[in-house]
Amino acid sequence: MSRPGGEQGHPGSVEIFTVEQIAVRCDVDAAFVAQLVAHGVIDSIPGHPGRFAPVVTLRVQKVVRIQRDLGVNLQGVAVILDLLRRIDELEREIRLRRGG
């Protein structure tokens, strides 16, 4: 069973983070994390608004790097992340078809 607050429960439990915890872990403002949610750049856990899987921290950090390094706005970041995801999917598909 998962527990809110980023706490670990028993073995096999899943960590869940709030907007504030994501912000602290990524060294950004909670308002920025809320903007990412509003723009569809990150998603909460289905059925648990305002609660996020730990992998979201990696996505937020990627957003920060793209904005900092390329000066891209949030809409542009969303497009870039979607394209990167699609490239990963296509590369996986190619590997599977090649048998490797």
N, C-alpha and C positions, 0 to 999 in steps of 0.2 A: 504494500500500500504506500502511496506517496504522501509526503507531508509538505504543506506549504512552508515557505520561509527558507528554502534552500537547505533544509536540514536533512540529514540521512536518517532513515528509519532502520528497519531491519534489513538484512542482506536481500538484494533484489529490488529494493525500493528505488524510486526515481526521484531525483532532486527536482524541485520546482522553485522558480524564482519570481519575485515580484518586479515591477517596473523599477522600483528603488534599488533593489539588489542588483539588477542588470546594470543600472546606471553606475553604481559603486564599482562593480567588477570591471566595467569598461571605461571608467574614469570620464563619464559624460554626465550631463544633467538629466534628471528624470524627465523633464519636458522634452528633451531631444528623443529619448526612448519612446515617449508618447507620440511624437511626430512620426517616428518610424512605423509605429503601429497604424497611425492614421493614413499613411501613404502606402500601406500594404507591404512595406519592406521587411517587417518581421510580423509573425503571427503568434498569438497566444495559443495555449494548448486548447484544442477543441473542447467546448463545454466548460472551459475555465477561463473566462475573461480576466485579463490582468495577471495571469500566471503563465510562466514561460519555461520551456525546457532549457537545460544548460547549453545546448548547441546554439541557442540564440545569441549568447555572448560572442561566439566566433563571428557570427553574421554582423553584429553591431561593430565589432572591431574592424571587420572588412569595410563596412560603410565609412567608418572614421578615416581609414587609410585612403579609400578612394576619394573622399571629399578633400582631405588634406593634400594628397599628392597630385590629384587631377583637377581640383576645384569644381567638381560636379555637384549640381543640386540634387535634392532627394529624388525627384522624378527620374533624373538621369541615372542615379545610383540604382534605382529599382530596375531600370532597363538593363544596365550592365550586369547586375546580379542574376537577372532572369536569363540573359544570354550566356553567362558563365555556367549556370545550371544546365542549360540546354546543351552546351558544348560537352559538359561532363557526361550527360546522358548519351549523346551520340558516340563519344569515345568508348563508353562501356558497351554500347551496342556493337560497335566495330570489333572490339576485343572478343565479344561473345561469338560473333559470326566467324571470326578467324580461329576460334577454338582456343583462345588464350586468355 
